[in-house]
């Protein structure tokens, strides 16, 4: 039991592994990591009574639930994570509350020195906040609006799909062929996991896959063109302000 809890976040320890909601996940990961480090001491100090053992089991479950959430944000589709942003916030808050509640219970069954350390973690859990990153929130919003759009409006549907995917992919950094490929694979893995047990999510994920397959090449082209235009505009402005020839910087590396 102790080994599993102590290794709870080992596979998602690095913040950059989280595809979306990085700030929230990093906050939760650090808290879970701190609990995992003292978990062997908590386990060693537990009393033989039923209540103490039960409190320890509940804490273990809370750590495992938090670990699964962190793993989900590391493995899942970016579009799907943005789409379910409010759900992720709620799950982070529930994990925080469960960890806090179970640690408070554990305090009744451990030595005084360990109580002080647990109390500090409990205070930090209580003060932890989880909010959506504005750009990720924006990506989720445009995707939700697209899903709610009347499919019978075929004339404007394609334009809406391209525009929504362009905004979402820019906000979520799905801007290269490699990123598009990773996103496709992530959606397919989620589809395999969902299967036919959840038709609503299956339909949503199938639609995301359709968007990537149909418009992915257009989105990459538009973003590459936009980046090139911004770079040229920046260089031209710098040349004008410094009174230098533009071609002096034509081969310069972007900042």
N, C-alpha and C positions, 0 to 999 in steps of 0.2 A: 504493500500500500504506500509506504513512504517513498519508495523509489519512483513509482509512477507519478506521484504528486511533485516530487522534486524535479523531475524531468519534464514537467507539464508543458513548458513553453520552449523547450530546447530547440525544436524545429522551426520556430518563428521568432527567435530571439533578436534578430537584426531588424530595426525599424524599416529599412528599405525593402524588406520582403513583403510588406503590406501594399497591395495594389491600390487600394482606395481607403479613405478614412484613416490615414496614417497617424495623424495626431491623436485621435481617440484610441486607436489600437496600441500605440506606443505608451500612452498613459496607463491603459489597463495592463499591458504587458509588464511594465515596470513594477506595478503593484503585485501582480501575480508572482513575479520573479522574487520579490522580497519575501512573500509568504512561503514560497517554495524553498527558499534558502534556510528558513527556520523550521520548516516542517519536520525534519528528523528530530529536532529537539522537542517539538510539540508532541510528536508521537511517542518519544521515549518517556515523556513526563506524564502521559495520560494515566488516569486511575483505572482500576479494574472494574469500577462500577459501570452499570449499563448506560447511565446518562453520559458519562465521559466518553465512552466508546462511540455512542451515537453522535455526539457532537463532533468527534474526529471524522466520522464517516461523512457527515454532512459537509464539513469543510473540504474533504477530499472531492466530493461531488461538485462543489462550487468551483474548485480549482479546475476540474476537468471540463466543466461547462464553459468556463472562461477560455480555456485552451482551445476548445472546439471553435469558439467564436473567432479567436485570433487566427486559427488555421483557415477558417472560411474566408476571412478577409485577405489571406495570403494566397489562396488558391483560386478563388472565384473569379467570375467574369467582371470586368470593370463596369460595363454597362449595367449589369444586374446589381452590383454593389451600389452604384449611384442611384438606380431605380428604387432600391430598398433602403435608402439612407436613413429614413425615419425609423425603420425597423432595427437597423444596426445601432442607432442611438439608444433605443429602448432596451435592446439586449445588453449593451454595455452598462446601462444604468442598473438593470436587474442583476447583472453579475457583480457589480460593485456592492449593491445592497445585500446580496447573499453572502459575499465574502465578509462584509462588515458584521452582519448578524451572527455568522458562524464563529468568527474570531472573538466576538464579545462573549459568546457562550463558552468558548475554549478557555478564556481567561479565568474561569472559575476552577479550572482543574490543572493549572500549571504553577511552577514555582514563581516567587515574587520577581526575580530577575527577568524571567521570560514575559511576565505580565507587562512590565514597562516597555519592552520591545514591541509586544503585540499592540499595546495602547497607542504607540506612535503610528503604527501601520493603520490602525482603526481610524485615527484622526485624519490621516492622509486619504484614506478611502472616503471618509465622510466629505472631505473637501474637494474630491475629484469631480471634474465636470466634463461632460461629453457633448460637443456640439459639432455640427457639420461644417466642413470647410466650404466657404462661399462658392468657389468654382465647382466643387463636386455637387453642391446643392443645386446649382444652376443646371448642371448636366442632368441630374435626376429629374428636375422640373420639365425640361424640354422633352425628355423621353416619355414622361408620364402624359404630357399634353398630346404627344403624338399617338400614344396608345388609346387615348380617349377620343381622338378625332374620328369623325364619321367616315367609315371606309367607302361609303357610296360616293363620296366626293372625289372621284377618280381623277378629275382634271387637275386638282391642286395637291393630290395625295403624294405624287412623286416629288414635287418641289418641297413639300413639307418634310418628307423623309430625308431628303438630301440635306436640307438645312438643319434639321434636328440632329442628324448623325454628325454633321460637320461641327456643330457647336459642342456636342457631347464628346466627340473624339478629341477635339482641341483641349477642352477642359480636363479630360482624363488622360491626356498624353498618349493617345492611340494614333500616332502620326507617321509611323513607318511600316514597311511591309512586315518586319519582324513583330512589331506590336500588334498588327492586324492578325497575324498568324497565331500569336499567343492568345489573343482574344477569342478567335475561332475555337481553338482547342479547349479553352476554359469553358466556353458555352457548351461545347459538345460533352465535356465531362459532367457538367451540371445536368444536362439532358439525360445522360446515362443514369445519373444518381436519382433524378426525379422519376424517370420512367413514366408509367401510366398512372401512378398513384396520386399525382397532383396535376390535373389537367390545366388549371389556370396558369401555373408557373411553366408548364410544358409549352403552352401556347405563347407565353411571353418570351421564353428563351428561344423558341423556334423562330419567332419574329425577329429577334435580335440577330440571330444567325443569318436570316434572310437579308437583313439590312447590310450586314458586313459583306456578305457574298455579292450582293447586287451593286452596292455603292462604294465599297472599300477602295477600289482603284481611283474613283473620282475624288473621294475625300483626300487621299494622299496627294493627288495631283493638285487640288485646290490649296492644300496647306503648304505644299512645297512652293507653289507659285506665290502665295501670300508671304511666306518667309523670305523668298528672294526679293520681292518688291519692298518689304520692310527694310531688308539689309541694304538694298540699293539706295532707298530713300535716306537712310541713316548716313551712309557713306557720302552721298551727294550733299547732304546738309553739312557734314563735317568739312567737306572740301570747300564749300561756299564760305563757311565761317572763317576758315583758315587761309583762304586765298590760294589753295593748292590745286593742282590738276587731279581730277578724279582717277585717272589711270594709274597714279602712283600707289593707290590703295586697292586696286582691282583684285589683287591676289592675296589680300590680307585675310588672316583667319578671323572668323566672327568672334565677338566677345562672349 
